[in-house]
Amino acid sequence: MQLRAMEHADISEVNRVNRDAFRALLKREKHVAFVAALLRPNALWDMYRTAGQDRCFVATAGKRIVGYAITHLWGTVGWFGPLGVAPDWQRQGVGKDLALMSVDSLERNGATTIGLETMPDSVSNLGFYSRLGFQSNAMSFVLAKSVLNSEYELAEPLMYQTDFSSTHKEAIIDECGELTGKILPGLDYSGEIHQTDKYKFGTTLFFRHDDKLIGFAVCHSGKYFRSERAETLRVKIAVAHPAAGRNQVDRLIAGIEAFARQSGKYRVHMNINARHDSWYRLLLERGYRLVATGLRMTWDGYEEEISSDAPDFNRWVG
């Protein structure tokens, strides 16, 4: 078995390994609430691969791919996932080698936070990552809301722009970097903005007040699984200036929902770290309901720095 960087030609086989690995998990742990045992669009894999540059890996046995790992780097915040191993190659050290290679790659690329998210109800996954040295950090939540229902429209939507033309691109990216640097020094979501635009997988909304950027949201409108209906707007990342008050964040979320309706989407998915309790409560007040959970785990010595007051909506899930 050998490890190497993932290539474009690997994507179809990686897709099948991912499906088979999670099917095996569902068969072994029938109580696990997870839906990743499906084929994904190849474009989604390629978007992750090119964002990771040389930090995405496959494990090969001869010409066959038997495992893979996708890494993500948001400035100094690094995480990996998904990671999967073909069922007939599990329990042979392949997953361990891929996980440790991912950690090493993120370390070498300057990550000061390194972690992952996994299913909290999967004893095999929790045991695997715990044995490697990862420590439980915090729960993360996925919340969903039907935007056809206007019952919870408590705030006037904040105006946004979607213009990301080459003329303004670098200036907008610089503004976004300045904003996220105020949330956490070194945090950088520019790669997510670039990849979403490059692969036409969605849109980034830029929210301004008095001509100053006060927040942005990277929204994925593309399908995460081939067989699903394209009716959900998934908010991959949403942030607001740390000084933004509750009312302004409320209006930012209302702006995202307005964009979803205008785009013909029926539902919005938002992600939140459970340690951001006040923002979690805001989503509940807006009519969102909890639909999935994750457990965030971090590598020893590379724990996550977080401000409970910063409006930073994200998950470490690919």
N, C-alpha and C positions, 0 to 999 in steps of 0.2 A: 504494500500500500504506500502510495506517495501523495504528497500534498503539493499543490501548485496554485497559481493565480487563476481565477475564473476567467474564461474567455466567452465571447459572444456565441461561439458554436456550441458551448456547453448548456445553453439556457434550456432547451427542450428537455434534455435529460435531467437537469437539475429540477425542473418542474415536476417530472414524474417521481423523482426521489422524494421530493417534498410531500407530494400526495401520498405516496406509499408509506413514508415514515409516520405521518400523522394518522393514517388509517390504522396502522399497527398500534399506535398509542390508544386510539379510540377503542379498538378491539380489546386491548389489555386493561384499560381503565374506562369502563363504560360510563362512569359517572362524570367524566371530564366534559365540561361544557365548552366545546371548541369546534370551529367550523373550517379549519385550514386544510382538511383532508380533501381538497378539491384542486383541480388544475387552475392556475392563474394565467392571466394574459402574459405572453412573453415580453411585451413592452414594459410591464411592471418590473420583471426581473432585470431587464436590461437597464432600466432607469436606476435601480439599486446598484447594479454592477458598475456602471460608469461613474456613479457618484462615489463609490468606494475605490475607484481606480485600481490600485494593486492590493487593496485590502479585503477583497472577497476571494474565497478559496474553495477549491474542490479537492476531495480525496479520490484517488483513482486506484483501481486494481486492474492492471493491464490497460485496455482501452475503455473500460467501464468506469463510470462515475458512481461512487458508492456513498458519497457524503458531500456536504457543502456548508458554507457559513457565509453570511452577509454581514459586513460591518458598516457602521455609520459614524461619521465624525462631524459634530456640530461645534467647530472651533476646538475648545479644550474638553468638550463633553463627548466621550466615545461610548458606543454601545454596540452590541451585535445581536443579530436575529433577523430572520429565522436561521436556525441551524437544524439540519436533518441528516439522518443516516439511513441507508437502505435497510429494511428489516433483517435480511440475512447477514448483514455486517454489523449489527448492533451487538453491544457488550464485548467488543474486541478492541476498544481503545480509540476508535475512529473519532467519535464525538469529542473525547477528551483532547485529542491532538488538534482538532479543528478549533475548539474553544480556546486552548492555550495559544495557538497561532494567532487567533483573533486578538487576544489580550496583548500579546507581544507586538503585533502590528500597531495597535492603538497607542501603546506606550511609546513606540518609536516615532509615532507621528504627533506626539506632543499632548496626548490626552492626560488630563489631571483627574478626570472622573471616568471610570470604566465600569460598565455594568450591562444588564440585560433585564428583560421582563419575561416571566413565564407564567403558566397557569397555576394559580394557588391551590387548585384541587387535584393537581397531578403529583402523586407521591414520588413517581419515578423521576420526573423532571426536577422536583425540589431536591430529592436526594442526590441526583447527579451533580447539580451545580453546587450544592452544599459541600459535597466531598471534594470538589475542585478548589474550594476555598472562598466561594462567593457567600456574602452575608445578606440576610433579609434586610430590606431597607424600608419600604413603604408599599402600601397598596396603591394601585392605579385603577381608575374607573373609566369606562366608556358609557356615555349617556346619549340617549336618542330622543328626538322630538319630532312629531309630525308638524310640519310647517303649514299644513292646510288648516290647522286649528288656530284661530286668532285669539283664543280665550286669554292667553298669557301675554298679549302684546301690551306690556306695561310701559314701555319706553319708546320714544321716537327713534327710529334707526339712525345711526351715525352715517353720514355720507362717506362714500369710499370711491377710490379710483382703481381701475385695473390696467391702466396704461403701463406697459412694460417694454416700450419700444427701445431699440438700440440707442436712440438719442438720450434717453433718460436713465437707462439701465444702471450704469455704474453709480450715478448720483443717488438713485433710490437704494441701491445695495449698501452704499456707505451710510445712508440715513438709518437703514435697518440695523446695521452693525453698531451704530452709536446707541440705538435704543436698547438692543439686547445686552450691550456692554454695561448698561445701567442696571439691568436685572441681575446679571452675573458676569463679572469680568472674564473675557475669553469666550463667552457663549456666542455662537455665530450660526444663524440659520440660512445663510446665503446659498449654500449648496442645495437646500430643499427648494428655494425659490427658483434657482436656475434650472434644476432638473424638471420641476413641474412645468416650467415654461418650455423647455427644450423638447420634452416628450408630449406636450399638449395633453397632459394628464389632468389638468385642472387650471385654476386661476389663483393668483395671490391678490388679495384685497388690501389696499393701502388706505388707512384711515387718517384723516388730517383734521386739525383744528387750528384756526388762525394761521393756515399755511404751514403748520408744523406737523411732522409725522408723530402721531400719538399711539399707533398700533398697526398691526398687520395680521393677516390670517392666510395661511397656505391651505387652500381648499382643493381636495381631490374629487373630481367628478367622474373620473374613469372607474371602470369596474375592477374590483380586487380579485374577483373570481369569475371565470368565464361563464358560468351558468347563472349568475345572479342578474337581476334586473338593474338597469342603470337608473335607479331612482333615489339614491342616497348621495348627499354631499358630505364627504368625510373631511372634517377639519383636522388636518394633520398637525398643524401648529397654529396657535393664536396667542399673541402677546399684546400687552399694552404698557405704556410708560408706567414705571413704578409709582409715580405721583398721581396716576389716574384714579379717580374716586370710583365708588361703586356705581354711581349713576352713569359715568362715562363708559365703564366696562359693560354695563347693562345695555347701553345704546350700541356699543360695538357688536355685541352678540346679536342684537336685533338687526343690525346691518347685515350680518352673515346670513341670518334667516331670510331677510328680504332678497338677498342675492340668490339664495337657493330657490325661492319661489319663482323669481324671474328667469332662472335657468331651467325650470321645469322639473325640479327635484321635489319629492314628497317628504323627505326626511333629512334631518341633519344629525350627524354624529359628532360629539365633542369629547375630547380626552382631558383628564385632569388627574394630577397626582393627589392622593388622599390627604397629603399634608397641607394642601391649599384648601382648607376647610371652608373658608368664607366664600371662595369662588365656587366650590362644589355646591354650597347652599344656594348661591345665586342661580345656578343652573336648575336646581330643583324647583326654586320659586318660579322660574320661567317655564316650567312644565316639562322639563327633561326627566326621563326615567332611566334608572340604572339597567343596562343590558348585558354588561360583561365586566369582569374584573381581571386584574393582573397583579403579580407580585414583582416589585422592582428589587433587584439584587445587585450588590456592588462588590467589586474586587477589593481585597484587603489593602488598605493604604490609598485607595482611589475612590473614597466615598464621595457622595454627592453633596455639593453645597447648594443650599436652597433657602430662599427667603419666603416665608409663609405668606407674606403680603403681596409678593410680586404676581401680577396677572400673567401667568405663563402656563398655557394649556398645551400639554403634549403627552405622548407616551413613547416608550422605547420599544415599539413594535413595528415590524416591517410587513 
